[in-house]
Amino acid sequence: MKFRLGLIAVALCVLGMSGAYADKAIDPATYQSLPKEEAAKALLREAMIQADDGSWERIGVGRVYYLGGMKPEGQAIFDQILAADDDASDRFRIARVYVEAGEWARAKPLFDEAIRMEPKEEKWLAEVGAYYLLNGDRETAESLFDRSFKRNPELWATVAAAGAYLGVKPQE
């Protein structure tokens, strides 16, 4: 009897959830047949609703704005996130966007803050070291590689370091 009641409860939850998700469907008129930039803006507005309060999710939306040529909109999202929390991983993710945009000068302080906040993240140490090397600072890069490899000689950290010596950006 308990088993059947449990199954019924699960079924009701699933049915209830499917209704909730159906309410959140994006109307194709939101983007179809619109000029590309208008379609993108409409979908990004929807994405912000979907992102809710999630910082990583909002960074993802901000990344598309920023790299898609709408830097002020992306920057506003990043500024809001940075002002609202003290999370190293948010700084790290935003710094990655700046690197992707070719803005090392903007990325560097955020990477440095993230490492200061989480000094034992061996993958971060190597990735940031790779960016330093790719931007001409071999001494700092190798210092960060040393710290990473002393902590834990992890595959992706090693690959990031090796790639930087060959001009290859770390894989995110």
Stockholm file with secondary structure:
# STOCKHOLM 1.0

chainA/1-172         MKFRLGLIAVALCVLGMSGAYADKAIDPATYQSLPKEEAAKALLREAMIQADDGSWERIGVGRVYYLGGMKPEGQAIFDQILAADDDASDRFRIARVYVEAGEWARAKPLFDEAIRMEPKEEKWLAEVGAYYLLNGDRETAESLFDRSFKRNPELWATVAAAGAYLGVKPQE
#=GR chainA/1-172 SS CHHHHHHHHHHHHHHHHHHHHHHTCCCGGGTTTSCHHHHHHHHHHHHHHHHTTCHHHHHHHHHHHHHTTCHHHHHHHHHHHHHHCCCHHHHHHHHHHHHHTTCHHHHHHHHHHHHHHCTTCHHHHHHHHHHHHHTTCHHHHHHHHHHHHHHCCCHHHHHHHHHHHTTCCCCC
#=GC SS_cons         CHHHHHHHHHHHHHHHHHHHHHHTCCCGGGTTTSCHHHHHHHHHHHHHHHHTTCHHHHHHHHHHHHHTTCHHHHHHHHHHHHHHCCCHHHHHHHHHHHHHTTCHHHHHHHHHHHHHHCTTCHHHHHHHHHHHHHTTCHHHHHHHHHHHHHHCCCHHHHHHHHHHHTTCCCCC
//
